[in-house]
Amino acid sequence: MEPVIVVGGGLSGLSAAHSVLEHGGKVVLLDKKPALGGNSVKASSGINGAGTDTQARLNISDSSQSFYDDTTKSAGQLARSNLITALTSNSASAIEWLTKNFGVDLSLVSILGGHSVPRTHRGTGGAPGWAITSTLMKKLAVEEEGSDQRAKILKNSKVVKFLQTGNKVTGVEYEDGQGQTLKIQGPVVIATGGFGADFSSTGLIATHRPDLMQLPTVNGDHATGDGHVLVTSLSSDPGVLIDMDQVQVHPTGFIDPAQPDAKTKFLAAEALRGVGGLLLKKDGTRFVDEMEKRDIVTAKMWEVIQNGQGPVRLVLGLHAATELKTHCDFYVSKGLMKKFNNLQEVAEDIQIPLRDLQTTFTSHKSYASGQEKDPYGKTHFHNSDIHEEEPFLVALITPVVHYTMGGILVDEDAHVLDASGKPIPGLYASGEVIGGVHGKNRLGGSSLLEAVVFGRIAGKRAADYVTN
Ligand SMILES: Cc1cc2nc3c(=O)[nH]c(=O)nc-3n(C[C@H](O)[C@H](O)[C@H](O)COP(=O)(O)OP(=O)(O)OC[C@H]3O[C@@H](n4cnc5c(N)ncnc54)[C@H](O)[C@@H]3O)c2cc1C
């Protein structure tokens, strides 16, 4: 039996590989880097699921319809109902797959911007991306050692070409760590991730969003859109790229005071705002509903920065910092967040009068209690009971290239489609490399989900293709 070839060892490639094995196939997974994980191991806020056991236990009423509605609203005029249905209707089973089949802890749920209820799952340990992805990695390594030899992992192996017979994809050509060019035969799942680090002068950002070339990124250097280029370079009936100008700029990348101009930055997890972090201008006042969608928060930040009212600070009170203690301890240890013993110390650091900060926090508390209406329309408040004598955590933040919504045109079965809309035989794609799932704005927590949902679908379809 031919193996299914999975290109990319992030969460989507790993999900596809496990899905191939579950459906009786053999799999070879290649990654160009010396270690698997991609951007998936960096994910810091969590993975979405609607109608999960965890939500039921926490008395959160949710449904795939509500998740569909939120996603469609966020996707705007670029919403594609077939892809959104696939994402949202498979979300609870994706969470269940991770928790039951792999034992991943996803027992906590928080609300991120643009969601109508809490549905972003994470565990009690460290970053959710690492917790989920490393578990799937370890399990695949165990499968590789198994007696039936149905799984093989090739690291330092960069796929440079897809092989074709007619319009059918029949394998890949790859360069190994010794510089040799080798071939493997079999249907292919592309899971190479996005192009959020492709800043070369002829690259995908320069081509589709030249205005973002000067921005920093939170992507790993692998994210150069290899899959996008490979699929459009097919010699017969190539694949198609859609929505390539839709690049998500995340509002909160940390500015590291030790290297403020670094091109690659750490992400300040969206969950920091979810637990109650406030965004403040240089004068200590707020300027946006912190729980708004990323595109809106980013646009407001640009206004602030361009009007000379920056830098923008992210400020957490004691309860918010305690709720995300593991994250915050890590950021403080990296020098990305600074701890102050009280509000007075924060005011001294920013060099503004204490009373200005007092006004900001007292007003916010009064909006949270419903005594007054928030001028920015905020309705979800969390940990807003902040006392000025308690410790605060403060970080300088800036917008960063985060996620690329555009990518390969697929259908809801993860088939790669050609320009006439027909599936290219033997070719599937999943994860950030696919386009159109999130329209013009991805909701936080929906990319890990996309990686798992479409990875599982692609793995199943590719396994069926070999065995049928
Ligand atoms: C800092 C950060 C935080 C995030 N937080 C969240 C979050 O909390 N929740 C959420 O839902 N999303 C989050 N995201 C987005 C999410 O992590 C990614 O979109 C998702 O993990 C992408 O998964 P993937 O498997 O498609 O790609 P990746 O995980 O990027 O993996 C792609 C893999 O393909 C390999 N590869 C690339 N080209 C080739 C080639 N030619 N040959 C062989 N291998 C190749 C790469 O080396 C890499 O290992 C975050 C992203 C970042 C950067």
The ligand as an SDF file (V2000), in Angstrom:
LIG
                    3D

 53 58  0  0  0  0  0  0  0  0999 V2000
    2.5290   33.3600   18.3930 C   0  0  0  0  0  0  0  0  0  0  0  0
    1.2860   32.7190   17.8550 C   0  0  0  0  0  0  0  0  0  0  0  0
    0.2160   32.4520   18.7030 C   0  0  0  0  0  0  0  0  0  0  0  0
   -0.9380   31.8410   18.2230 C   0  0  0  0  0  0  0  0  0  0  0  0
   -1.9740   31.5580   19.0800 N   0  0  0  0  0  0  0  0  0  0  0  0
   -3.0580   30.8910   18.6120 C   0  0  0  0  0  0  0  0  0  0  0  0
   -4.1000   30.4630   19.4920 C   0  0  0  0  0  0  0  0  0  0  0  0
   -4.0160   30.6350   20.7110 O   0  0  0  0  0  0  0  0  0  0  0  0
   -5.1620   29.8050   18.9620 N   0  0  0  0  0  0  0  0  0  0  0  0
   -5.2820   29.5460   17.6090 C   0  0  0  0  0  0  0  0  0  0  0  0
   -6.2650   28.9530   17.1940 O   0  0  0  0  0  0  0  0  0  0  0  0
   -4.2980   29.9180   16.7620 N   0  0  0  0  0  0  0  0  0  0  0  0
   -3.1940   30.5690   17.2200 C   0  0  0  0  0  0  0  0  0  0  0  0
   -2.1960   30.9150   16.3630 N   0  0  0  0  0  0  0  0  0  0  0  0
   -2.2770   30.4770   14.9600 C   0  0  0  0  0  0  0  0  0  0  0  0
   -1.9520   28.9910   14.8760 C   0  0  0  0  0  0  0  0  0  0  0  0
   -0.9510   28.6450   15.8130 O   0  0  0  0  0  0  0  0  0  0  0  0
   -1.4650   28.5850   13.4930 C   0  0  0  0  0  0  0  0  0  0  0  0
   -2.2020   29.2160   12.4960 O   0  0  0  0  0  0  0  0  0  0  0  0
   -1.6160   27.0690   13.3190 C   0  0  0  0  0  0  0  0  0  0  0  0
   -0.9630   26.4300   14.3690 O   0  0  0  0  0  0  0  0  0  0  0  0
   -1.0650   26.6310   11.9810 C   0  0  0  0  0  0  0  0  0  0  0  0
   -0.9350   25.2210   11.9960 O   0  0  0  0  0  0  0  0  0  0  0  0
   -0.4100   24.4900   10.7010 P   0  0  0  0  0  0  0  0  0  0  0  0
   -0.1990   23.0730   11.0850 O   0  0  0  0  0  0  0  0  0  0  0  0
   -1.2610   24.7980    9.5470 O   0  0  0  0  0  0  0  0  0  0  0  0
    1.0150   25.1920   10.4050 O   0  0  0  0  0  0  0  0  0  0  0  0
    2.3270   25.2250   11.2950 P   0  0  0  0  0  0  0  0  0  0  0  0
    2.0750   24.8600   12.6930 O   0  0  0  0  0  0  0  0  0  0  0  0
    2.9890   26.5430   11.0500 O   0  0  0  0  0  0  0  0  0  0  0  0
    3.2220   24.0420   10.6700 O   0  0  0  0  0  0  0  0  0  0  0  0
    3.6730   24.0770    9.3510 C   0  0  0  0  0  0  0  0  0  0  0  0
    4.8690   23.1250    9.2470 C   0  0  0  0  0  0  0  0  0  0  0  0
    5.1810   22.9210    7.8750 O   0  0  0  0  0  0  0  0  0  0  0  0
    6.5870   22.8500    7.7230 C   0  0  0  0  0  0  0  0  0  0  0  0
    6.9270   23.1750    6.3290 N   0  0  0  0  0  0  0  0  0  0  0  0
    6.7340   24.3570    5.7000 C   0  0  0  0  0  0  0  0  0  0  0  0
    7.1670   24.2730    4.4310 N   0  0  0  0  0  0  0  0  0  0  0  0
    7.6320   22.9990    4.2580 C   0  0  0  0  0  0  0  0  0  0  0  0
    8.2250   22.3080    3.1560 C   0  0  0  0  0  0  0  0  0  0  0  0
    8.4470   22.8940    1.9600 N   0  0  0  0  0  0  0  0  0  0  0  0
    8.5820   21.0110    3.3360 N   0  0  0  0  0  0  0  0  0  0  0  0
    8.4100   20.3890    4.5260 C   0  0  0  0  0  0  0  0  0  0  0  0
    7.8790   21.0240    5.6050 N   0  0  0  0  0  0  0  0  0  0  0  0
    7.4830   22.3100    5.4730 C   0  0  0  0  0  0  0  0  0  0  0  0
    7.0980   23.8630    8.7250 C   0  0  0  0  0  0  0  0  0  0  0  0
    8.4560   23.6550    9.0660 O   0  0  0  0  0  0  0  0  0  0  0  0
    6.1380   23.6720    9.9010 C   0  0  0  0  0  0  0  0  0  0  0  0
    6.6230   22.7480   10.8440 O   0  0  0  0  0  0  0  0  0  0  0  0
   -1.0280   31.5220   16.8400 C   0  0  0  0  0  0  0  0  0  0  0  0
    0.0380   31.7940   15.9870 C   0  0  0  0  0  0  0  0  0  0  0  0
    1.1970   32.3860   16.4750 C   0  0  0  0  0  0  0  0  0  0  0  0
    2.3210   32.6620   15.5300 C   0  0  0  0  0  0  0  0  0  0  0  0
  1  2  1  0
  2  3  1  0
  2 52  2  0
  3  4  2  0
  4  5  1  0
  4 50  1  0
  5  6  2  0
  6  7  1  0
  6 13  1  0
  7  8  2  0
  7  9  1  0
  9 10  1  0
 10 11  2  0
 10 12  1  0
 12 13  2  0
 13 14  1  0
 14 15  1  0
 14 50  1  0
 15 16  1  0
 16 17  1  0
 16 18  1  0
 18 19  1  0
 18 20  1  0
 20 21  1  0
 20 22  1  0
 22 23  1  0
 23 24  1  0
 24 25  2  0
 24 26  1  0
 24 27  1  0
 27 28  1  0
 28 29  2  0
 28 30  1  0
 28 31  1  0
 31 32  1  0
 32 33  1  0
 33 34  1  0
 33 48  1  0
 34 35  1  0
 35 36  1  0
 35 46  1  0
 36 37  1  0
 36 45  1  0
 37 38  2  0
 38 39  1  0
 39 40  1  0
 39 45  2  0
 40 41  1  0
 40 42  2  0
 42 43  1  0
 43 44  2  0
 44 45  1  0
 46 47  1  0
 46 48  1  0
 48 49  1  0
 50 51  2  0
 51 52  1  0
 52 53  1  0
M  END
$$$$
